[in-house]
């Protein structure tokens, strides 16, 4: 599902014009990004938590040059679904066999 699909669904379900729905979605995404960049987690009850996860420094390799480098510690955004969301997903989406 793309951002355009999300905007279309919001517009359809709420009766808001697509232009306004796009502005709302953009505002939501900017609020989430800015909050996380300030070091704050985002808690959405019934949906999940967007939080900052720290990755420790670790060795890595540049295969083309056959050299080892140290990848510094860094933060990444992560998502943990709410329990009700995870349960609903497990029940409704079948597992694909590889």
N, C-alpha and C positions, 0 to 999 in steps of 0.2 A: 504494500500500500504506500503510495507516495503522498507528499504534502498536499498536492492538488486533490487527491482522492479524499483525504481527511477534510479539507475545506469543503468539498462538494457534499460530503456526508453531514457535516455540521450545518451547512446551509439548508440541506434537505430536511433535517430533523428539527431545526429551530425556526425555519422560515426567514432567517436573516439572509441578506444578499451575499453572494459569494465574495464580493469586494470587502464587505465588513467582516465576514468570517475569516478571510485571509489576514486582515489586520489583527484580529483577535489571536489567531494561531501564531503569527509573527511576534506579537507582544508577549504571548506565553513563552515562546521559545527564548526570546531575549531575556526575560525575567529569570528563567531557569539558568541560562548560560551565565548571566551576570552574577547571580547568587552563588553559583558554583565557583566562579572565578574569584569571588570574595572569600572563598573557603567555607561556605555554608552548604549544608545538605538540603535537599528539597523533599519534603514528606507529603505524599498525596494519598490520603486515607482511602483504602479500598482499591488502590491501584498499585502503589509501590513507593520505593524510596530511591531517589537519585543521589548518590553519594560519591565522595572523593576517595579513591583507593590509592594507597601509596605502593609503588613498585620499588623494590630494593635494587641497589646497583648489582650488575651481574656481568660476567664476561660474555662477549659475543664474537662472531667471526665475520670477516669480509672474505668470502670464498674466492672472489675473483683475484684478490691480492694475496690470499693465503696468510692473512694476518689476524691476530686476536686484538680486540679492543675492549674497553670497559664501557658498558652502557651505564650512565649515571642514574641515580635514584630519581624517580619522577612520579608525578601524580597523573591518574587517569580517571575519567568519569566512569561510574559503574551503576548498575540498576539491580535492585532486589525487588521482585514482585511481592505484593501483599499476599498473605496466605490464601485469602478467598479467591484472588485472581489466579494464583498458581493451581489451586484445586480445580477451578473451573476449566482452565486450560488443559490439565491432565485428563479430565473427563471428556472434553469435547473434541480434542484433536488427536487422531490416531498416530501412533508411532510409525514412522516410515522405516521399512527394513532396507538395508543397503545391499 
